[in-house]
Each structure stands twice: as structure tokens, then as C-alpha cells.
């Protein structure tokens, strides 16, 4: 019975740490949306994920920064925490922060937006030439 309680506590802490990283991820998106004065449509966080929706325009460089900011900031934070080696839960939190680099892949929502913005930016440069 005590093993079940210990495993339950560990799973709960892992979820809390992962949810904290999720909240930070979405708040970074929100911060950059506000920084670039985009019109916010919705900000939702539930137990499985979150979403920041805003009105897009043709400023693809700004949209690129909004989509990739958490994927840059959180891994840097994770690397700093991992380097400090503060303890097991801090290291797990740092690992969850480092996992945000997956969002560079175009199979994720942030990665798709980033790829679209990069293609649009390249397209506009080729039209000028």
C-alpha cells in the first residue's frame, strides 16, 4: 500500500511540474501577443493543454516570434536550472522545459505556424527580386 501512495505522489508531482511548464509556455505566447499589439481572441488552458488565439495579419516575422518564443525561452531556462543541479524535481522541471524544443518540428501547432511564416517570408523576398 505504501508503494502505491509513493507512486501516486510521484505521478502527481510530475503532472504538476508538466502543467506548470504548460502554463509558462502559454503565458509566453500571451506576452508576445501583447508585446506586438495583436488582438487577443481567446486564452484557454485546460488539464491537457492550452491555446492562445489572436488575430493574424501579414506581419509574418512577428507571428514567427510569437509561435517560437516559448520554444526558445523555456529550453534556455531549463538548461540553466539543469546546470544548477538543484534537486530531482528541479531537474524534472528542467527536462520538461527542454522538451519544448519539440515545438520546432512542423508536426506541432507552433512548428506549423513557424514553417508557414518562414515560407511566406521567403515568398515575399522572391517576389521583390
N, C-alpha and C positions, 0 to 999 in steps of 0.2 A: 504494500500500500504506500509506503514512503517513497518508493521508486516512482510510482505513478504521480505523486504530488510533486516531486522534484522535476520530472519530465514536463509536467503541466506548467510549472513555473518557468522553466527554460523556454518552452514554446511561447508562453505569454510574453516574456521579455523580448524574444526575437521578433514577435509581431509588433510590439510597442516600438521597438527600435526601427523596424522597417516602415511603420506608419509615420514615425517622426521624420524619416528621410522623405517619404512621400509628401508630407505637408511642406517641408522645406523646398522640395522640388517645385511644387505648385506655387508657393509663395514667391519663389524667384521668378517664375513666369509672370506672376501678377506684378511684381516690382518692375520688371522690364516693360510690361504693357503700360503701366502708369508712367514710367520714365519716358517712353516715346509718345505719350499722349494719345494712345489708341482708345477707342470707345469700348468699354468692357460690356459684354453681353451677359456672361454668367461666370460664376466661380463656384465649382462643386467639388466637394471631397466626400467620398463615402468609404466604407471599410475595405474596398478592393482597389480603389484608385481615385483619381481626381482629374479635373478638366478645367482649363481656363479658356473661355471663348471670347473673342474680341472681333471687332470689325476690321477686316483686312483691307488694305489698299495696295497701291502699286509700289510701295517702298519696300522692295524685297530685301534689302540689306538689313533694315530694322526687323522685319519678320524673321529673318535668319538668326539675328542675335536673340530675339525673344525665344525662339524654339531651341537654340543650343546653349543658352546661358546656364541652365541647371546642369547640363552635361559637362560643362567646363568647371563651374564653381564648386559643385559638390565633390567631384573627384580630387580637386586640389585640397579642399577641406579634409577629405578622407585620408589623403596622403600625409597631411600634417598630423592628424590625430594618430594615424598608424605609426608614424615616425616617433611620436612622443611616447608610445607604448604605455598607455595609462591603465590598462587592465583589459580583461577579456570582453566585457560589454562595450567598452570604447572601441576595441579592435573590431568587434562585430559591426558596430555602427559605422566605422570607417570602411569596412568591406561593403556595406550597403551603399555608402556614398560612392565608392569606386565603381560599383555595378552600374551607376548612372551612365557610364561611358557606352553602354549598350545602346543608348538612345541616339548615338551617331549613325547606327545602322538604318538603312531605309525601310526596314520591315517594321519599325516602330513609328508611332504618330509623329514624334518630334523629328525623326530622321527623314520621313516622307516630306514634311514641310521644308526641312533644310535642303533636301535634294531638289525640290520644286523651285525654291528660291534661287539656288545656285544655277539651275538650268535657265531660269528666267533672266538672271543677271548676265549669264553668258550670251543668251539670245539677244538681249538689248545691246551688248557690246558689238556683236557681229552685224547688227543692223546699222550701227553707226559707221562702220568701216566701209 
